[in-house]
């Protein structure tokens, strides 16, 4: 037997400063919420090198 839940769920997420707030989209499909937050051009994350933790000196 399938029952509908009357429980509500609330979640908030801080957006990065470079988010284009007017272009954010959200879709609810097959019980999955997808949110796309486009960023201003030129504000892509930069790669950070990862070392093995051993000192080379």
Backbone as a printed PyTorch tensor [residue, N CA C, xyz], in Angstrom:
tensor([[[  0.8450,  -1.1810,   0.0000],
         [  0.0000,   0.0000,   0.0000],
         [  0.8920,   1.2470,   0.0000]],

        [[  0.6130,   2.1730,  -0.8830],
         [  1.3790,   3.4000,  -0.9830],
         [  0.7310,   4.4830,  -0.1460]],

        [[  1.5110,   5.1410,   0.6530],
         [  0.9980,   6.2410,   1.4810],
         [  1.7380,   7.5200,   1.1290]],

        [[  1.0050,   8.5990,   1.0880],
         [  1.6400,   9.8980,   0.8830],
         [  2.0580,  10.4580,   2.2250]],

        [[  3.2210,  11.0510,   2.2430],
         [  3.7300,  11.6360,   3.4760],
         [  3.2830,  13.0930,   3.5720]],

        [[  2.9390,  13.4980,   4.7490],
         [  2.5910,  14.9020,   4.9560],
         [  3.7380,  15.6320,   5.6460]],

        [[  4.8860,  14.9800,   5.7190],
         [  6.0520,  15.5810,   6.3440],
         [  6.6940,  16.5680,   5.3810]],

        [[  7.0410,  17.7280,   5.8980],
         [  7.7240,  18.7020,   5.0540],
         [  9.2230,  18.6420,   5.3360]],

        [[  9.9950,  19.0930,   4.3700],
         [ 11.4440,  19.0790,   4.4740],
         [ 11.9420,  20.4430,   4.0530]],

        [[ 12.8770,  20.9860,   4.8000],
         [ 13.4190,  22.3090,   4.4950],
         [ 14.9310,  22.2210,   4.4840]],

        [[ 15.5520,  22.7900,   3.4590],
         [ 17.0050,  22.8110,   3.3700],
         [ 17.4160,  24.1220,   2.7360]],

        [[ 18.3890,  24.7920,   3.3230],
         [ 18.8960,  26.0260,   2.7180],
         [ 20.3780,  25.8440,   2.4090]],

        [[ 20.8150,  26.4920,   1.3420],
         [ 22.1990,  26.3900,   0.8980],
         [ 22.6830,  27.7970,   0.5800]],

        [[ 23.8440,  28.1450,   1.1090],
         [ 24.4380,  29.4360,   0.7720],
         [ 25.0080,  29.3640,  -0.6420]],

        [[ 24.6890,  30.3650,  -1.4380],
         [ 25.1920,  30.4110,  -2.8090],
         [ 26.5250,  31.1400,  -2.8500]],

        [[ 27.4030,  30.7570,  -3.7700],
         [ 28.6660,  31.4860,  -3.9110],
         [ 28.4090,  32.8900,  -4.4480]],

        [[ 29.3160,  33.8080,  -4.1640],
         [ 29.1560,  35.1970,  -4.6290],
         [ 29.0570,  35.2880,  -6.1390]],

        [[ 29.7090,  34.3690,  -6.8510],
         [ 29.7240,  34.4320,  -8.3140],
         [ 28.5000,  33.7740,  -8.9650]],

        [[ 27.5110,  33.3790,  -8.1770],
         [ 26.2930,  32.7640,  -8.7200],
         [ 25.4530,  33.8060,  -9.4560]],

        [[ 24.8980,  33.3980, -10.5820],
         [ 23.9690,  34.2550, -11.3330],
         [ 22.5520,  33.9200, -10.8370]],

        [[ 22.1210,  34.6060,  -9.7960],
         [ 20.8750,  34.2630,  -9.1100],
         [ 19.6460,  34.2590, -10.0220]],

        [[ 19.5970,  35.1650, -10.9970],
         [ 18.4310,  35.2440, -11.8730],
         [ 18.3670,  34.0650, -12.8470]],

        [[ 19.4480,  33.3040, -12.9770],
         [ 19.4800,  32.1960, -13.9330],
         [ 19.4230,  30.8240, -13.2620]],

        [[ 19.2120,  30.7850, -11.9610],
         [ 19.1190,  29.5100, -11.2510],
         [ 17.8310,  28.8090, -11.6700]],

        [[ 17.9400,  27.5000, -11.9340],
         [ 16.7660,  26.7160, -12.2990],
         [ 16.6570,  25.5080, -11.3780]],

        [[ 15.4360,  25.0340, -11.2040],
         [ 15.1910,  23.8460, -10.3920],
         [ 14.1180,  23.0070, -11.0600]],

        [[ 14.2590,  21.6810, -10.9490],
         [ 13.2870,  20.7570, -11.5260],
         [ 13.1040,  19.5820, -10.5780]],

        [[ 11.8680,  19.1210, -10.4620],
         [ 11.5410,  17.9750,  -9.6280],
         [ 11.0100,  16.8870, -10.5400]],

        [[ 11.7830,  15.7960, -10.6820],
         [ 11.4280,  14.7390, -11.6160],
         [ 11.7370,  13.3820, -10.9890]],

        [[ 10.7730,  12.4940, -10.9840],
         [ 10.9360,  11.1540, -10.4000],
         [ 11.4560,  11.2190,  -8.9660]],

        [[ 10.8730,  12.1020,  -8.1700],
         [ 11.2290,  12.2780,  -6.7590],
         [ 12.6520,  12.7790,  -6.5400]],

        [[ 13.2630,  13.3920,  -7.5630],
         [ 14.6110,  13.9340,  -7.4390],
         [ 14.5590,  15.4230,  -7.7580]],

        [[ 15.0720,  16.2390,  -6.8420],
         [ 15.1630,  17.6760,  -7.0720],
         [ 16.5420,  17.9910,  -7.6300]],

        [[ 16.5830,  18.6210,  -8.7980],
         [ 17.8370,  19.0460,  -9.4210],
         [ 17.8620,  20.5570,  -9.4600]],

        [[ 18.9620,  21.1430,  -9.0110],
         [ 19.1140,  22.6000,  -9.0050],
         [ 20.3940,  22.9410,  -9.7550]],

        [[ 20.2960,  23.8370, -10.7190],
         [ 21.4610,  24.2910, -11.4800],
         [ 21.7570,  25.7300, -11.1030]],

        [[ 22.9910,  25.9860, -10.6910],
         [ 23.4120,  27.3260, -10.2880],
         [ 24.5520,  27.7630, -11.2080]],

        [[ 24.2240,  28.5170, -12.2700],
         [ 25.2870,  28.9770, -13.1670],
         [ 26.1510,  30.0390, -12.4800]],

        [[ 27.4250,  30.0600, -12.8660],
         [ 28.3690,  31.0150, -12.2940],
         [ 28.7600,  32.0520, -13.3340]],

        [[ 29.1830,  33.2310, -12.8560],
         [ 29.6540,  34.2780, -13.7490],
         [ 30.8500,  33.7600, -14.5290]],

        [[ 30.9950,  34.1610, -15.8010],
         [ 32.1330,  33.7070, -16.6080],
         [ 33.4620,  34.0750, -15.9570]],

        [[ 34.4250,  33.1960, -16.1170],
         [ 35.7590,  33.4670, -15.5900],
         [ 35.9150,  33.1830, -14.1100]],

        [[ 34.9290,  32.5810, -13.4770],
         [ 35.0170,  32.3260, -12.0400],
         [ 35.0050,  30.8330, -11.7500]],

        [[ 35.6300,  30.0640, -12.6240],
         [ 35.6960,  28.6220, -12.4180],
         [ 36.7280,  28.3060, -11.3370]],

        [[ 36.4980,  27.2600, -10.5860],
         [ 37.4690,  26.8720,  -9.5640],
         [ 38.8210,  26.5350, -10.1890]],

        [[ 39.8730,  26.8580,  -9.4830],
         [ 41.2210,  26.5680,  -9.9420],
         [ 41.6960,  25.2620,  -9.3130]],

        [[ 42.4010,  24.4150, -10.0720],
         [ 42.9040,  23.1650,  -9.4960],
         [ 43.9640,  23.4460,  -8.4380]],

        [[ 44.0000,  22.6200,  -7.4120],
         [ 44.9850,  22.7280,  -6.3470],
         [ 45.7860,  21.4380,  -6.3360]],

        [[ 47.1210,  21.5410,  -6.4520],
         [ 47.9210,  20.3250,  -6.4440],
         [ 47.8350,  19.6280,  -5.0820]],

        [[ 47.7960,  18.3050,  -5.1100],
         [ 47.7340,  17.5170,  -3.8860],
         [ 49.0400,  16.7360,  -3.7620]],

        [[ 49.6890,  16.8690,  -2.6220],
         [ 50.9350,  16.1400,  -2.3870],
         [ 50.6480,  14.9240,  -1.5260]],

        [[ 51.6530,  14.0550,  -1.4120],
         [ 51.4620,  12.8350,  -0.6270],
         [ 51.6930,  13.0530,   0.8650]],

        [[ 52.0200,  14.2880,   1.2650],
         [ 52.1880,  14.5840,   2.6850],
         [ 53.5910,  14.3770,   3.2130]],

        [[ 54.5140,  13.8690,   2.3780],
         [ 55.9000,  13.6660,   2.8000],
         [ 56.7270,  14.9010,   2.4570]],

        [[ 57.5600,  15.2950,   3.3640],
         [ 58.4250,  16.4580,   3.1380],
         [ 59.5070,  16.1090,   2.1300]],

        [[ 59.8000,  17.0490,   1.2320],
         [ 60.8390,  16.8200,   0.2350],
         [ 62.1250,  17.5230,   0.6190]],

        [[ 62.1970,  18.1780,   1.7750],
         [ 63.4240,  18.8910,   2.1580],
         [ 64.2930,  18.0560,   3.0670]]])
